[in-house]
Amino acid sequence: MTMIRDGRRSDERHPGHVAGACADPACAAGTADGRRRPGRPRSEAAERAIIDAVLGLLSEGVPYGSLSMEQVATRAGVGKATVYRRWPNKESLVVDSVASLWQECPPPNLSDDRSTRDRILEYLDNMVEVMHNDLAGLVFSSVMAAGTLHPELLQNYHRVAIEPRREQLRMILRHGMSAGELRADLDVELTVRMISAPIVLTMKSEHPGEPLPEGFTRALVDTLMAGIAAR
């Protein structure tokens, strides 16, 4: 008997299907007897394939407005139902995919005896490293370009991908204030923007695709420290 599963018959193949070895956990033909293979690793593999598909399409110039869940499913080699089971809409999928590029930024280590200046430098060096990544740079530009027509995408991108990183910098600044290295009346929110904005402006607007000028990050931090350090 032909069964219906996830919107397609058990004897049908979705785009990208590989007989006997399909990465789509929802694929009825994933095994020789037509039954779905159980197990968390297959689910994680499918999620990674979907995220990679989104990042690949955006980096190749597919506009956010033209990107479809069907395109993503085809590129990932899974069924469209598999994508929708994990993400309810395109916006949440794109935001999570872009946020995955920033997961390698480590949280600040505030337990050692380094100076606040050195911690800020480490934070910016990590930020620059991620933004220098070709894929991250192309996807970041794609999301920024879509922001005018899709403000909700930009808002969610900031919430998921940017704010957690800003909070790391806030932690560094507040620790410096409590340690007496920074001014007690420091405006933390303004300082966060003063520290990171010149990096983004230089890398994405003035010199896209090029490395930062030699010594730029350290000169930036030293100039800012002259104004925000305790007196």
C-alpha positions as CSV (number, residue, x, y, z in Angstrom):
1,M,0.0,0.0,0.0
2,T,1.3,3.5,-0.9
3,M,1.4,5.7,2.2
4,I,1.3,9.5,2.4
5,R,4.0,11.0,4.5
6,D,4.9,14.7,4.9
7,G,2.9,15.5,1.8
8,R,4.4,12.9,-0.5
9,R,3.8,9.2,-1.2
10,S,6.2,6.7,0.3
11,D,7.4,5.7,-3.2
12,E,8.3,9.2,-4.2
13,R,11.7,10.8,-4.1
14,H,12.3,14.5,-3.2
15,P,14.9,16.6,-5.0
16,G,18.4,15.7,-3.9
17,H,17.4,12.2,-2.7
18,V,20.2,9.6,-2.7
19,A,18.9,6.1,-2.8
20,G,19.6,4.2,0.5
21,A,21.5,7.1,2.0
22,C,19.3,10.1,2.0
23,A,20.1,12.8,4.6
24,D,16.5,13.8,5.0
25,P,15.2,12.1,8.2
26,A,11.6,12.5,6.9
27,C,12.4,10.7,3.6
28,A,10.3,7.5,3.4
29,A,12.9,6.0,1.1
30,G,15.8,6.5,3.4
31,T,16.1,2.7,4.0
32,A,15.6,-0.3,1.8
33,D,12.3,-1.2,3.4
34,G,11.0,2.4,3.2
35,R,11.1,3.0,6.9
36,R,12.7,6.1,8.4
37,R,16.0,5.6,10.1
38,P,15.9,6.7,13.7
39,G,18.6,8.6,15.6
40,R,19.6,12.1,16.5
41,P,22.8,12.2,14.4
42,R,20.7,12.1,11.2
43,S,18.6,15.0,12.5
44,E,21.7,17.0,13.3
45,A,23.1,16.3,9.9
46,A,20.0,17.5,8.2
47,E,19.9,20.7,10.2
48,R,23.5,21.4,9.3
49,A,22.8,20.7,5.6
50,I,19.9,23.1,5.7
51,I,21.9,25.9,7.3
52,D,24.7,25.4,4.9
53,A,22.3,25.6,2.0
54,V,20.9,28.9,3.2
55,L,24.4,30.4,3.7
56,G,25.5,29.1,0.3
57,L,22.5,30.6,-1.5
58,L,22.8,34.0,0.2
59,S,26.6,34.1,-0.4
60,E,26.0,33.4,-4.1
61,G,23.9,36.5,-4.4
62,V,20.3,35.0,-4.1
63,P,18.4,38.0,-2.6
64,Y,16.5,37.4,0.6
65,G,13.2,38.3,-1.1
66,S,13.8,35.6,-3.7
67,L,15.0,32.9,-1.4
68,S,12.5,30.1,-0.9
69,M,12.2,27.2,1.4
70,E,12.0,24.9,-1.6
71,Q,15.3,26.2,-2.9
72,V,16.9,25.6,0.5
73,A,15.4,22.0,0.6
74,T,16.7,21.2,-2.8
75,R,20.2,22.5,-2.1
76,A,20.3,20.6,1.2
77,G,19.0,17.4,-0.3
78,V,16.0,17.1,2.1
79,G,12.3,17.3,1.8
80,K,10.6,20.7,2.3
81,A,8.6,19.3,5.2
82,T,11.9,18.6,7.0
83,V,12.8,22.3,6.7
84,Y,9.4,23.5,8.0
85,R,9.5,21.0,10.9
86,R,12.6,22.9,12.2
87,W,11.8,26.5,11.1
88,P,8.3,27.8,10.8
89,N,9.2,30.4,8.2
90,K,12.0,31.8,6.0
91,E,12.9,34.6,8.4
92,S,13.6,32.4,11.4
93,L,15.6,30.0,9.1
94,V,17.8,32.8,7.7
95,V,18.3,34.4,11.1
96,D,19.4,31.1,12.7
97,S,21.7,30.4,9.7
98,V,23.4,33.7,9.9
99,A,23.7,33.5,13.7
100,S,25.6,30.2,13.3
101,L,28.5,32.1,11.7
102,W,29.1,33.9,15.0
103,Q,29.0,31.0,17.3
104,E,32.8,30.7,17.4
105,C,33.2,34.1,19.2
106,P,34.3,32.9,22.7
107,P,32.8,34.6,25.8
108,P,35.2,37.0,27.6
109,N,37.4,35.5,30.3
110,L,37.2,37.8,33.2
111,S,38.9,35.5,35.7
112,D,42.6,36.4,34.9
113,D,44.6,39.5,35.6
114,R,44.6,41.0,32.1
115,S,43.8,44.6,31.6
116,T,40.4,45.9,30.2
117,R,42.4,47.2,27.2
118,D,43.7,43.7,26.4
119,R,40.2,42.2,26.8
120,I,38.7,44.7,24.4
121,L,41.5,44.0,21.9
122,E,40.8,40.2,22.1
123,Y,37.1,40.9,21.6
124,L,37.8,43.0,18.5
125,D,40.3,40.6,17.1
126,N,37.7,37.8,17.3
127,M,35.2,40.1,15.6
128,V,37.5,40.9,12.8
129,E,38.4,37.3,12.3
130,V,34.8,36.3,11.8
131,M,34.1,39.3,9.5
132,H,37.1,38.5,7.4
133,N,35.6,35.1,6.7
134,D,34.5,35.2,3.0
135,L,31.2,33.5,3.7
136,A,30.4,35.5,6.8
137,G,31.1,38.8,4.9
138,L,29.0,37.9,1.9
139,V,26.0,36.8,4.0
140,F,26.3,39.8,6.3
141,S,26.1,42.1,3.3
142,S,23.1,40.2,2.0
143,V,21.2,40.6,5.2
144,M,22.1,44.3,5.4
145,A,20.9,44.8,1.9
146,A,17.6,43.2,2.7
147,G,17.0,45.3,5.8
148,T,15.3,48.2,4.0
149,L,12.5,46.0,2.5
150,H,12.5,43.5,5.4
151,P,13.1,45.4,8.6
152,E,11.8,42.5,10.7
153,L,14.6,40.3,9.3
154,L,17.2,43.0,10.4
155,Q,15.6,43.3,13.8
156,N,15.7,39.6,14.5
157,Y,19.2,39.4,13.1
158,H,20.3,42.0,15.6
159,R,18.5,40.2,18.4
160,V,20.0,36.8,17.7
161,A,23.4,37.5,16.1
162,I,24.5,40.9,17.3
163,E,23.1,41.5,20.8
164,P,24.7,38.4,22.4
165,R,28.1,39.7,21.1
166,R,27.4,43.2,22.3
167,E,26.6,41.7,25.7
168,Q,30.1,40.2,25.8
169,L,31.5,43.6,25.3
170,R,29.2,45.1,28.0
171,M,30.5,42.5,30.4
172,I,34.1,43.5,29.7
173,L,33.3,47.2,30.2
174,R,31.3,46.7,33.4
175,H,34.1,44.5,34.8
176,G,36.6,47.3,34.0
177,M,34.4,49.8,35.8
178,S,34.1,47.7,38.9
179,A,37.9,47.1,38.8
180,G,38.5,50.8,38.7
181,E,40.1,50.8,35.3
182,L,37.3,52.6,33.5
183,R,35.3,55.7,34.5
184,A,32.5,55.1,37.0
185,D,30.1,57.2,35.0
186,L,30.9,55.5,31.7
187,D,28.0,55.3,29.3
188,V,28.3,51.5,28.5
189,E,25.8,51.5,25.5
190,L,27.5,54.4,23.8
191,T,30.9,53.0,24.4
192,V,29.9,49.6,22.9
193,R,28.9,51.4,19.7
194,M,32.0,53.5,19.7
195,I,34.2,50.4,19.9
196,S,32.6,48.2,17.3
197,A,31.2,50.7,14.7
198,P,34.5,51.8,13.3
199,I,35.4,48.2,12.6
200,V,32.2,47.5,10.7
201,L,32.4,50.8,8.8
202,T,36.0,50.2,7.7
203,M,35.6,46.6,6.8
204,K,32.1,46.7,5.1
205,S,31.9,50.3,3.7
206,E,35.3,51.8,3.2
207,H,37.5,48.8,2.4
208,P,35.2,45.8,1.7
209,G,37.0,42.5,1.3
210,E,40.3,44.0,2.4
211,P,42.2,43.5,5.7
212,L,42.2,46.3,8.2
213,P,45.2,48.6,8.0
214,E,48.1,47.5,10.1
215,G,47.7,48.5,13.7
216,F,44.1,49.9,13.2
217,T,42.5,47.9,16.0
218,R,45.1,48.8,18.6
219,A,45.1,52.5,17.6
220,L,41.3,52.5,17.9
221,V,41.3,51.0,21.4
222,D,44.1,53.2,22.6
223,T,42.3,56.3,21.4
224,L,39.1,55.3,23.1
225,M,40.9,54.3,26.3
226,A,42.2,57.9,26.5
227,G,38.6,59.0,27.0
228,I,37.0,56.1,28.9
229,A,39.8,55.2,31.3
230,A,39.5,56.2,35.0
231,R,41.2,59.4,36.0
